[in-house]
Amino acid sequence: MIETFASVLPRGAQVLVAGFADPDGSDLDRMLRLGLDARGFDPDEAKVSRAAARLGAPRAWRAELFFARLDRESWDGAWVNNSLTQLAPDACRRAMAILFQALRPGGHLCVIFEEPEGGAESGPGGYRSDDFASLVRQHGFTILGTGRNASAPRQVGLLARRLSPASPAGQPPAPHGNA
């Protein structure tokens, strides 16, 4: 999924990795190897320490997604692997608003999450893929595609693009100069 996400971004795009699903920031490392200017945060101090030791301190810092303070319209993409759906619904909506504000118009969002077994709600968010896609659309994004991991069919990947305030859904946003 990282390769698909990277393919919609220009080389050198600034990418926010919101939460490390892996123990040492390997998603962040893979994005750097794909030519993206990736930086990220996680609430787990041990994960951040391992990622910072591996990639350098400015690339990884400790923060909670729900409380993250990010500069407005400063990121070309956001990668969120198993972080949003771990939040309660109200916190997830707040985090979506934070991500929307942090992305430039036309910026891309990739969310990876595990759908509850049998489609039933479970866990803090308990989102089915169609419900989560609706939540993403409600926060100013257009869905570009969804997919499932062949080796883990409950794992869903959702790729979306932030709409410009003045652009209707389905129309590409104006370029922002990073192409």
PyMOL commands that set and color helices and strands:
alter all, ss='L'
color gray80, all
select helices_A, chain A and resi 2-7+26-33+45-55+57-59+65-67+84-86+89-102+117-119+129-138
alter helices_A, ss='H'
color red, helices_A
select strands_A, chain A and resi 14-18+37-42+60-62+75-81+103-114+141-149+152-162
alter strands_A, ss='S'
color yellow, strands_A
deselect
rebuild
show_as cartoon
